[in-house]
Amino acid sequence: MLEIVNLDQHLKKKEWKARRSGYRQRLYDLQKAAFDIGLPTIVIFEGWDAAGKGTCVQTLTSRLDPRGFTVWPIRAARTYEKKRPWLWRFWNKLPNYGHMAIFDRSWYGRVTVERIEYGLPQRDYMRAYNDIVDFERLIAVDGYVIVKFFLHISKDEQARRFKKIAKDPLESWHLEPEDFERHANYDLWLQVYEEMLERTDTRVGPWTIVEATDRNFMLDKVYRTLIASMEEALAEHDAVPPMISEAEALGAYENA
């Protein structure tokens, strides 16, 4: 699956800048419409180290109302969390009705990081696949919009980005020994990611594979996918807001 993705996709900077303000305004309007009717949204970012997950999160939230969303950077479970069912810590991070939760990594670490780096037994990670599908189906039935992104880059591109980050004194702290170990085992991780995508791609929680070599193309596809998903969900409630430009929105605010 991932091996046949065209990673040479790109979008000219001029085109991206021309679209960006419209995307920002549209997502803001959809956020407000979702809040008004109590429609909760979950956005998940998974993918390779240095693929651009943080960039996507930062860009998406730059024009949203901060009162209506929460960003969850997910790391290894803490000691007290390990003493509870593994999905417990994610249940506690689900957004309120009408709000949005953005996950920089998520419950999919159970079938990737814990499987490879912590030696999670096969019976446990196979059971986790069923847990994840059931979990997402349950919250989807409750009205949650689930949008899942996998950011994909090649091994060579990842190596190039690691070198660039390592040379930057303000960014080099992001790199950790395990990042290089994962890079060395790129082919193994590729197999695990492909299995994850195949086993958890469902009607209520479909995966969108994002070609992340080019930053502009990546952001454009993320915006388009999220906007389309929210518009589709709002349409079921006859609550899709009309299209307005950023200038029109600013004018309405100033005249209020």
N, C-alpha and C positions, 0 to 999 in steps of 0.2 A: 504493500500500500504506500508507505512513505518513500520507498525507493523510486517510485515512478512519478512522484510529485515534481513539477517543473519549478525549480528553485531560482530560475533566471527571471522571474516576473519582476517588473519594475514599473514605477510611475514617476513621471517627471516632476521635479520639485514645483514647477510653475502650476501644473495641474493640481497637485495636492493642495497648494496654498489657495487655489481658487475654490476648492471644495470644502476646505477645513471649516470655515466660519459657518457654512450652511449645516454641516454635520453637527457642530457644537450647538447651534441653536435648536436644531431638530431634536437632539437628544435631551436637551434641557426641557423642551416642551413636552416630550414624552415622559420624562421623569415627573413633571408636575401632573400630567394627566393620570399617570399610574398612581400617584399619591392621592389624587382626588377620589379615585374609585377603590383604593385599597388593594392595588395589584402589586404583589411583591416580585422582585427580580433578582436572580442569582447569576452572576457572571464569573466564570471560572477560567483562569489562565494556567495552562500546563505547557510543558515543552522543554527544550534544551536549555542548559545554562547559557547565559549571555544571548539568548534568542530575542529578548526585547520585552519580556513580561512587565518589568517595571516601567518601561517607556510607555507601553499601552495603558497601564493603570494611570500613570501620571497624566497622559494626554486625555483620556476619557473623562477624568474627574476635574479637569482644569476649568470647566464652565458649568459644572453641575452645582446644585444647591447642596452645600455641605451638611445641611440638616437632614437630608434624605438618603444618604448613603454611608456605608462603612466599608473600609478596606481591611481585609484580613490577610496579613502575610503569614503563611503557615510554615511552622518549623516542626521539629520532632516533638512528640508528645512528652509532656512533663511527667514527673513521677506520680503525682496524684491523678493525672489523666489516664495513666496506664493501669490504674486500679479499677477502672470503669470500662464498660463496653466501648470498643474502639471508636464508634461513631458518636459517642456522647459529646465529645468536645466540638463536633461540627453541628450537632443539633442546637447547641447553645449559641451558635453564631449565625443561625438563620435570621434573615431580616424581618422586622415587623411588617405587617400588611401595609402596602403602599411604599415601602422602602426598598432600597437596593443594597445588596452585599456583593462586593467584588473580592474574589479570592485569588491571591498571588500564590499559586499552588493550593492544593485542597486535599480532600479525602482520597484522591488517587495516589497519594504517596504510599498508601497501604499496599498497593499492588505493584509499585515500582521501587521506591527507595527502601522500604522495609523488606521487600522481597529480595533485592540484590545486596544491599549493604548490611542489613540486620539479620539476614538468613531466615526470614519468615518461612515456616514450613509450607509445603505445597498445599496441604489440606486447608491451611488458614488463608492463604491468598486466593485460592479458588473459591472458598466460602465468601471472601471479601467481595469478589465480583458479584455474587448474588446479592450480598448486602447492599452494595452500591446501586445496583439496578432497582432493587426494592425501595431503597431510600429515595431515590430520585422520582420513581413512579408515585410514591406516597405524597411527596410534597407537590408534585405536578398536579395530582388530583385535587389537592387542597388549593390550587390556584397559582402556584409559583411558576414564573417564567424561568426556564433554565437555559442558559447560553454558554456553551463550552468551546473554548479555543485551545488548539494545540499549535504552538509556534514551532515551525520546522526550519532548521538550517542544516547545511552539510557539515561534515567533519572538518573540512578545510576552512570553511567560513568561521566555525567555532574557534579553531586554532588562531585564526587571524584576529578575532575579537579578543581572545585571551591575551595575546601579545600587546594589543593596543591598550587594554585595561591595565596590564602590568606596568606599562611605561608611564602611566598617569598617576602621580603621587596622591591625587585627590580621589582616585577610583580604585587603586590597587588593593585597598583593604577588602574590597568585595570578593576577591579571589581567595579560595581556601584550598588546602591540599586535595580534598575530595573532588573538587572541580576538575583538576587535572587527571585524577584517577578515573573519573567518569569519562573524560575525553579519550583516555587511552583505551577504554572499553566501549567505544562508541557503537560498534556492531552489536554487542550484547544488549546495550540499552535500546538500540533500534528494534531488536526483536521483542523486547519487553513492551516498549511503547506500542508497537503494532498489535500485539495481543490485547493490550489495554483498550485500544481504540476499537478493535473488532468486537470485544466482549461487552462493551458498555455504550456502544452507539445505538440509541433507541429512538423511538418516535418522540417521546417526551423530553429526551435529553440527547439530541444529536450532536456529534462532534463537527466542528469546522476546522479543517486543517489550514493554517495560514502560512503561506510562503513568506518567510520573514527575512530573506536575504536583503531585500530593499526596504528600508524603513518606511518610506512613503507608501509603498504598495501595502505593506503590513497594516499600517494604521488605517488606510482607506478601507481595506477589507474588513477589519474589525468593526469600524464604525458602521459600514453598510449592513453587516450581518446583525449587529445588535439592534440597530434602528429597525430593520425589517422584522426581527423577532418581536420587538415590543409593539410595533404597529399591528402585527398580526394578532397578538394577544389582546390589545386594546380594541381591535375591530370586533372581537367577539362580545364586547360590552358596549358597542356603539359609542366608543369614547376616544376615537382617534382625533387628535387636535388638528386644526387646519394648518397648512404650511404657511409660515411667515418668515421673513428674512430677519437677520440679526439687527439691521438698521431699523426695521419696523418695530421690533420688540423694544429697542432702546428708546425709540420715539414714544411708544405707548407708556413706557416707564416714566419718562421725563414729563409727560403730560398728565400723569395720574395725580 
